Amino acid sequence: MTAPPPRGGRRPGRPLDRLAAARGVALSHLDAFDKEVRVSDESLIGVLQALGEDLSTPEQAGECLERLEASRAARRRPPVVVAWDGILACELPPGARLALEDGAETASLPGPGEPLPAGYHHLVAQDGDTLVISAPRRARPLADRSFGLFAPTYALFDGRDTPAGDLTSLERLGRFAGRLGAAYLATLPLLADFSATETPSASPSPYSPLTRLFWNEAYLDLERLPELAGEVRTADRPGPPPRLADVAEAAAFVRPLLGVAAERLIAGGGPRLARFRAFQAERPGVLGYGTYRAAAEAAGADRAKWPDAWNAGDVLAGRDVPDEAVLAHVYAQWATDEQLGEVAAAVAGAGCRLVLDLPVGSRSDGYDPWAFPSSFAGTGASAGRSASVGAPPDLFFSGGQDWGFRPLHPDGEREAGYPVVRAAFAHLLRHCGALRIDHVMGLQRLWWIPEGASPGDGAYVHYEVEELLAIACVEAARRNASLVGEDLGTVDRALREALAGHGVAGMHVAVFDLEARPGEPLAPRAGSVASVDTHDTATFAGWFDGTDVEDRLELGIVDEVGAAGERARRDEARELLVARLLEARAIGAPDAPATEVHAALLEELGRSEAALVMVTLEDLWGEHDPQNVPGTTSEHLNFSRRLAVGLGELEGSERLLAPLERLRAARAEAAGAAGAPPAAGRER
């Protein structure tokens, strides 16, 4: 893989620079002030070590480069090629054959204009095999001029006395969203996470999952499981929602009962057991995952304390961990997948589709690096120095960020045929109508931080973006789903063009625009997903009232000087916004509350060319406390708070729902102006 030369920088000349470029490591990058930052030799060497290069000084780079070039020259054909719309632009070498995904084989390519079926095929030749990704060029577009609702599943309260919201809570909100006319319901990742560890994190994050390939069984509603029929009863809880949502407590409650349910399933036989066996056949990796989870229960989550053989990959045997524990976790995955499928079907029946979320990575001590060691940096037979993924210094984080993920090895994962990427997209797209790809820039490049280095002392490592996009398009097409890329912040123009060219919708966040272009009307890109805020920003009431600045000052994220600058920018943006909305008669008075201003912004977004307008439920009642404050762990209660308004209260409140009716009307008006039919969703 060859990375493009650094923007604004010279082409590599030294052996170290040439080696870095050959391995896809950028020699420089543009910072938040559009200033070129040159990567230090120490950082280059650290990242190259994480990629498997054996060097400790710049002088050793020449020998490494010679070995790399010789290795690549010995391989006559690339390990992966993409056939957009099924058209493969190459010839079969003599004696080669094309092995199709369905098991068929051919000794010749289809005729001119005749495409390959979509999927993953193999070009088998004497000089090496090549994975052929046959992908539709564009993903399915989002429902145009539509709107949707967003809420974390754990935060939902539907009147049942449960530690956290579950899939039944999500289904209830989805049915209601459909009745309101919403076409989509979005939530945070539902992937297995901290609940598998000995001591749950003080600040659990759904964006640091244990794996991107399996569900979090803590979201199961046990009352819906036939194997536990009549034995689990959830009492009603009168009064307002509890403040906290404890997914770890939910997992602790669920886990023992899953073992009982699994044993009853096996003993009972019948159609459900047949469906369970079919699930295992369809998802062969689930047995390895169940074994991993059972091992974590037996020896603790810290793999440094495991027997050496246990860390050699998927080699655990029944004699090492209890069979019943493995069975319980395999059953948990099946039951959660089945229940999520039921929820998705029920929500779709109401005219609404789920939007799920793909995090940029998974925990370094989690399942994925253990099961696929050759696909991750710092693991596998040729493991060198380890590395983690993060972000370079920017306006908000002057020291950079370290997210704690072990990065996918661009060559190791590619040579293996992208098993992790394919499985992650396939898993998340099983039951959703659209998939949000968090930090979509990761399809093009990721900021690698060598083990022991500070977050700012890293470098960008490039990936084969066309191949990764092709995988996303294949898996989305198989589920008739759309793709959304979280492309906020500094994004390379070439990536934006590639995303647009393949039908991946971008995002627009109003609170960013209000400060970047104060006094100007909101203008999201055509076809994008627009929202007032996100789970990583201040709530709108917090932004409008400025309480988020004071909170960040108190938390130590900004100092007095930084806070003063933020207050000045915010005051200007708010004053110009209020004046503009007053002139348009979108609000009634200069002292209008945040909820009224928010409703006006939703209406403005509703009239725009954005394909989808997403509404954060908490903004409807003017919540100030955000679900997450980036840069904090235990300092703020992240990803652990219930919504202050329960679903029952929301469903019966004309006041809270009025902004949604206003948005629905604006979306219908925009659709009429564009000559398009109204988006899916049922009217009340």
N, C-alpha and C positions, 0 to 999 in steps of 0.2 A: 504494500500500500504506500502510495506517495502522496504526501500532503502538499498543498499549494504553498508557494513561498510566503513568508510572513508579510502581512499588509504593512506597507510603509517601510519595510526593512530590506536589507541587502540579501541576496541569495547566499546560501550557505557555502563557505569556502573551506574552513578548517575541517579536518576529519571528524571532530566531535559534532560540528554543525551538520555535516553531510550525513553522519550516522543518525542524528536526531531526526533530520528531515526524512530519511529513508524509513524510519520507524513511525513516522506520522506525528512527531513531537514538534510543536510550533516553537520557533526560536524567539518569538516576541508576540505580544498582543496589545490591543488598544484598551486602556483603562477607562474608567467611568468619565474621565475628562477628555476622552479622545486623544490621549497621549500614548505614544508607543512605549511599552515597557519591555526591555530586553531580559530574557530569562538567564539567570546566572549559570555558570558552568556547574556549580554544585547541584543546582536543581535539575539541570539536564542529566547529569550523571545519575542522580537519584531516581528520576523517572525512567531512564534507560535500564537501570538495574531492576526496577519493578517490571519492565517489559521482558526481562530475562537476559539482558546483555551482561557479560562478565567483564566489567571494567570498574576501576576506582579512580583513575586519573584521565585527563584529556588525551594524554599521549597513547593510551591503550585503545583509543577509538578507531584508529586505522586498521588494526588487526580485526576488531569486531566488524567493521564495515566490509572487509574482504570476505569474512566468513558469511556474512549476511548476503552479499551479492552472489557468492558461489552457491549458497543454498537456494536462492530464488532462481538462479539460472538453471539449476538442475530440474526445476519444475517448469515444464513447457507450457502448461496451460493454467489459468487462474482457478482457484478452488471454487469460486462462485461466479455465475453470470446471471444477469436479469433478462428475461424475455417479456418486455412490456406488451400487454395485450396479447401475450402468447407468441409473439414473433421473435424467434431466436436468430440473431444476425451473425451466424457463423456456420461453418461446414463441419460435418462429422469427419474426423480423421479416419484413415483406412483401418478397417477392422473394428471400429467403435460401434457402440449401440446406445440407444437412448432408452433407459429404463424409466417408465412412467410411474407416477405415484400409485396408480391403481394396480400395479403389477404387470401391466402389459409392456412389451418390449418392441422396439423397432430398429432396423438397421439404417434407416434414412429419416431425414427430417420431413415434416409435412411439406406439401407443395407450396408454391408461391401464394401468399395471402391466406394460407390455411394455418390457423394458430394452434399452438399447443393448449391443452386444457389447463386451466388455472391450477396451481399447486406446486409441489416440489418434486422435481424429476432429477435423474442422474445421467450425466453423459459419461459412459464407462469406456475408457480407452487404455491402451497399453502404457501410455505415458502419464497416466493419472486420471482420477475421477474428478468431475466437476458437478457441483450442485447447480441445477437450473431452477431459478425462481421465476415461474410464469405467473405474472401478476396483472390484474386490471390496472390500467394507467391511472385511473382516478377512483377514489373512494366515493361511496354514496354521499350526496350532499345532505346536509341537515334540512329538516322541514323548514322551508323559507317563511320568513315573517312570523315565526313562532315565538313562544315564551315558555319558560320553565321555572321550576322552583329548586332551591338548593337548601339542604340541611344535613348535618352529620347524623348518621343513623344512631350512634350511641347517645346523642343528645335528645332524641325524641321521647316524649312522654304521652302515653295514650290512656292513662288511668290505671294501668296494671302495676302492681308493686314488684318491679323488676330492677336489678342493679343498673341496667342501662337499656336504652332502646334496642330493639331486636328487629328481625326481618318482618315480623307481623306489624310492628310499628311502621316500618318502611312501606309495607303494602297499604296500610291505611292511608298514609300520606299520599301515596301514588294514586290511589283510587280517587281521593279528594282532589288532587291536582288535575286529574283528567276531567272531573266534573266542572272544574273552574275554566277549562279550556286550555290548560297547559299541555304542551306536546312532550315535555321532558321533565324528569325528576332526577336531579344530580345529588350525589352523596360522596363522602370521603372514602378512601380505600377500605375495603372489607377483607383485607388479606391477613393471614396469620401473623401474629406479632408478639409483643412482650409477654403475653399470657403463657408462653411456653417456658419462660425463664424461672429460675428459683426465686428471685426477688424482682417483682415487676418494677419497671422504671418509675421513678418519681414523676416523670413527665413523658408518658407514653405518646408516641407519635405514629399515626397510621402511615406516615411516609418513611418510616424505618421498619418495614415489615421483616419478619423472620424469613419470609420467602415471598416471591412474586408469583408463585405457581400454585398456591393452595389457599383455601378460605380460612377465615377466623371463625371457628365453631362457637365462639362466645356469642355470636349473633343469632344462634339457633333459638327458636321458640320450642321448648321441649314439649309443650302441650300439643303440638301438631304432629308429634312422632307417634305413629301407630303402635310401636313397640312399648311405649310408655303410656298408652291410653288410659285415662282415669287415675293415674298415679301422681301426676304433676298438676297441681292447681295453683294458679297465680291469683292471689287476692287482689281486690280492688284497693286503690289507695286514694282516699278522699283528699280534697284540698289541692293546693298548688303543687307543681312538680318539685321534687327534691332538687337541691342545688347541684349535687354531684352526679355524674354518670361514671360508674366504675366497671369498665370492661374486664379488668382482671378479676373482680369479684364474680362477674357473670361467668367467666371461664372456669373459675374454681367451683362454681355451682354445677356447671354443665358436665365437667369432665367425669366424675364418678358415675353419673347416670348413663353416660354414653357406653361404658363398658357393659352395663346391664342390658341396655337396648341392643347392643351388638350380639350378645350371646343369645338373646331371645330371637333375633332375626335368623341366626344360623339354625337354631333349634326348630323354628317354625316353618322354614322352607317356603314354598309357594311363589307367587309372582314377584313379591317384593325381594325375595332372595335372588331370584333370577335377574331382577333389575340391578341389584347390588353387584352381582357377578359381572354383568355387562359393563357396569361402570368401571370395575377393576380392569377389564379387558381393554376398554377404551382409554383408560388412564393408567398404563402400566407403572408409571413412576410413583403412583400413590402408595404402593407397598414400601418402597424405599423411604418415602416421607414418613409413613407411619412408624417404620423402624427407627428412623432418626428421632422422632418425638418420644418413642418409648425409651430410647437410649438416654435422652436428656432427663427423663423422669427417673431412670435407674441410677445414673452417675452424675446428674447435675447438668446445668446448661453450659458450664464452662468447659469447653472442649479441651482445654489445656490439661484438664484432670482426667480425661478419658484414656482408656488403653490405646496405645499407639495404633493398633490394628483398626480401631474404630474410626480413626481419622484418615484412613486410606481411601475413603470414598464409600460407595454403597456396597459394603462387604459384610455388614452385620448379619448374623444368622440367628435363627430362633433360639439356639442355645445361649446366646449372649443376652437377649432381652426377652421378657415374657411374651409369649404369643398373644395372650389376651390383651396386653397393652397395645401391641401393634394393631390388632383387630379393632380395638376401640378407636384408634386414630384414623384408620381407614374408613370405618363406619362414619366417623364424624365428618370426613370430607364428603362422603356420598350424601349423607343426610343434609348437610349444609348446601351442597350443590343442588340437590333435589328441591329443597325449600326455597332457595333463591330462584330457581326456575319457575316454581309455582308463583312466587311473588311477581316476577317479571311478566308472566302470562296474565295474571290478574290485573296488573297495572296497564299492560297493553290493551286489555279488554276495555279499559276505561278511556282509551285514546291517548295514553301516555307511555313513554318509553324510558327505561332507566339509563342514566349516564354514570358509568363507573370510571375509576381513576387508576392509572398505571404510574406508580412511583418511579423515580429515576433509578433506584437501586434497592438492594436489600442489605440487611445487617451483615457485617463482616464475619460475625460469629454464628450466622444463621445457616439454614439448610442449603441454599443454592451454591455457595462456594464449596461446601462439603460434598455435595452430590456431583458437581461439575467442576472439579479442580482445574482442569486444563483451560476452562473458559474464563478464569479470573486471574488477575494479576497477583503475583506473590503466592500462588498455590500450584499444585501439580508437580510433575516429575522434574521440571526445569525451573522450579520456583526460585526466585531471587528475592530482592528486597520487596517488602510489602508497600502498599500505597492505599490511599483513601481518596474519595471524591469530595469535592467542595466547590468553592468559588473564590476568585481572586478578590483583593480589596476593592470596595466600591463606596458609594456615597453613604450607605447605611452601615456597612461593616468595614471599618478602616483596616482591620487586621485580616480580612478575608474570612471564609467559613470552611469548616471541616465537617462534612455531613456523616462521616463514619462508615460510608459504604466502601466495599472493596470493588474496584472498577472491573468491568468486563475487559478481558484481554482482547484487543482488536484482532490479533492474528489467531490466538488460540480458539476463540469462539467461532471465528470465520472458518478455520480449517476443519472444525468439528461439524460444520453445517448449521451453525446458529441454533443449537438445541435450547439454550436458555431464552433467547429472544423469541423464538417461535413458540415455545411453551408458554411464556408470559403473555404474549398477545392472544394466543388461542384460549388461555384460561380466562382472562378478563373479558373477552368478547363472547363467551358462552351465552350470557344472559342479558346483554345490554344492547340498547339501540344506538348508543354512541359511546366512544371511549375517549377520555381526556388523557393526553400524554403529558405528564408533568415534566417540566424542564425539557421541552422538545428539542432544545439545542443539543441535548445529549445524543441525539441521533447523528449529529455531525462531529461534535467534540465534547470532551469532558475535562475538567480541571483536575489533574492528578497531583496529589500531595504525597511526596515520598515519606515513608515511615520515619518518624522522628523529626520531621521538618515542621515549621509553622505553616498555617494555611496560606500565607502569602508567598511562600517559597515553593511554588509548584509550577506546572506548565500544562498547556492544553495538549491533549492527545486526540488525534483525529480518527474517525471511524468511517466505514464505507456507507455513507448516508443513503445512496441509491438502493443498496441491498436491504438496508434496514427499513426504508420506506416501502420497498416491494413486499417484505414480509408483513408489514402492517396492512397493506392493501389486500393481500391474499386473505389474511385472517378476518378482516372486516367484511370482505365480500362474502365469505362463507357464512357469516351471520347477518348479512344484509344490514350492516351497521355503518355509522359514520365515524369520522375521526376528527378530533380537536387537538391542536397543539398549543400548549402553554408557552407562547412565544413572547412573553413580557420581558422588558429590559433590553439590553444590547444584543441584538440578533443579527448575524451576518445576512447581508442582502441576498446572497446566493441561496441561503437556506430558506428564507422567506419565499423566494421564487420557486424553489423545489417543492415546498409544502403546498403552495397555491397550485402548482402544476399538477399535483397528485390529489387535489381535492381535500387536503387537510385544512380545516378551518382554523384561523388564528383567533386571538382573544383581544378584547378591548376593555379596559377598566377605567371607569369614569373618574374616580378620585385621582388617578395619575394625570389624566387629561386636564382636570380642573386646575391643577397647579402648574402643569407644563404650558398650558395655553389659557391663562386666566382671562375670563370674560368672553371666551369664544364658545359657540355652540358645540355640543358633543357631535363628533363625526366618526363613528366607528366604520372600519372598512366594510365594504360590501361582502356579504357572506360570512362575516365573523360572528363570534359569540361575544356579546356585549353584556357587561354587568356594572353595577355601581361600585362594587368592591369585591374582595375575595376573602377566603378563610385566612389568608396571610397578611391582610391589611387591617387597618382600623375598621370597625363598623362605621356605617355612614354617620350615625349620631355622634360617635367618638371623633370622627374627622371634622364634622360640622361644628361641634362645640369645642374642639381643640383639646379634649380630655386625653386623647391618645398621646399628645406631645408631653403633657404633664406626667402621664404614666411612664413613658419611656425615659423621661428625666429621672423619675423616682427609682426606676429599675436600673439606672446606670448605663443605659444603651446610648444616650446622648448626654453631653455636658451642658452647662448653662449657656455657653456660646452657641452650641448647635441648636439648643432648644429655642433660643431667641431668634435665630434665623428661620427656624421652622414656623414659629408663631407669626413672624412677619409675612412669610409667604402664604401661610394659611389665612391670615386676616385679609390679605389682598384678594386671594382666590374666593373667599366666602363673600366678601362685599360685592365683588363683581358678579358673582353667581346670583346673589339675591337681587341685585339691580336688574340683571338680564331677565330673570324669571318674573319680576314685578312688571317690567315693561311688556312682557309677553302675556301678562295676566294669568300666568301658570300658578302663582301663589297669591294669597290675598293681602299680605301685609309684610312690611320689612322685618318684623320680628316673628315671622312664621316659624313654627317648631321644625326640628330636623325631619320628622316624619312627613310633614307637608312638602318640604323641599325634596325629600327623597321621592315622593309620589310624582312630583313634577319631572324629576330626572328620569324616572321610569317611563313616563309618557313620552319624553323627548327621545329616549332610546327606542321606544316602541315605534316611533314614526321614521326611524332611520333605516338604512339599507342593511343593517345587521341581520343575519339569518335568524339568530336566536338571541333573545334577551333573558338572562338568568337573574332570578330574584332571590336574594338571601332572606330567608324567612325572618330572621331576627331583626332585620331593618324595618319590618312592618310595624313593630312596636317600639322602635328607637332604642334597641339594646346598645349599651356603651362598652361592655366588657367583651373583647374579641375572643374567639375560640382559640386563637394562637397568636403569640407575640414572637416572631422570629428573633433568634439570638438569645432566647431565654430557655431555661430548663425548669428547675424547681422555683425560680423567682416568680413565675406566673403559672397559674393553673391552666396549662395548655391541654387541649383535646380531652377535657375531663368535666366539662360543665353542661348541664342540661339546658335546654331552651326554657326560658322563663314562662312561656305560654304553652300549655298542653294542647294536644291536637283537638280535644273536645271543645276547648274555649275558642281556638282558632276557627274551627268549622262553624261555630255559631255567632261569630262576631262580624257584623256588617262593617263596622269601623275599620277593623284590621284588614278586611278583604277588599275595601273600596279601592285602594291603589292597584290591585290586581285587575279589577274590572276596568279601571281607567287604562291600564296597560293593554288589556285584551282589545279594547276598542281602538287604541292607537295602532296595534298590530294589524287589525282588520283594515284600518284606513290605509296603512302602508301597503298592504297586499293589494288593495283596490287601486292605489296609485300606480303600482307596478304591473297591474293587469294580471295578477296571480291569484289563484284560489286561496282562501284562508287556510292556514296550517292545520294539521290534525289536532284533535282535542275536542272534547264535548262541551257544549255550552251548559250553563247551569240551568 
